[in-house]
């Protein structure tokens, strides 16, 4: 079952950066946990591919229950993009959708209301550039090490 973070109400805000082909880095602020860095293999869907997005959840609730449910979530999040899009499905109204799998095969999904995510204009990317670089430098080796050791263990 996917962790929807209390139907996404425990997701406060964040950013995701797909400007380096094949990777998405970013940070999401959760209720009870605070900021969590992400380093994911993959790309955004074509509607926002190669962009930087920010989001802010109008339904955010900082509940104590969040700590009990998601308090043991991997931090940082290292894994694989499943689907990140502003228009995830042709039979649904367009809305921001972020879904990934951690290296431990945990499935995470965040769905936001239309308009709660946007592409960051070039003029506002300065602070995000620094954070993206910090996350890439801090987690790139962990991604390589964990992916390699996981692949090796699959053969045992």
C-alpha positions, 0 to 999 in steps of 0.5 A: 500500500502507498503511504499517502501521508495522511491523504497528503495532509501531512505534507507541508511544502517543498521543491523538486529539481529535475534539471539533471537528466535521470535524477530528481533531487529536492526537499519535502517538509512533513508534519512532525518530521520536518524537512526530508531530502530526496535523491531519486533516479528518474525524471518528471513526466514530459509535462514538466520534464527538466524543470524545478517545481515548488509546492505548498499544501493548503490542507497541511495539518501538523498533527501528532499522529503524523509522527506515529505513522511516518516517524520511521520513514527513511530520511533521506529518501533515496530511490526511484521516481514512479511518476511526477507530473502536474497532469498524471492521468488522462481520465482525471483532472490535472493536479500535482502528483508525486510518487516514488519508491525508496530503496527499501521498496516503500511506496510513497505518494503525494497528491495536491490540489490544482494550483498548489504546485508550480514551475519555479521561474529562472529568476527565483532559482538561486536558493534552490540551486544551492540546495539542489547542489548540496543534496546531490553532493551529499547523497550521490555516493549513497545512491551509488553505494545502496543501488550497487549493494542492493543489486549484488544482494539480489544475486545471492 
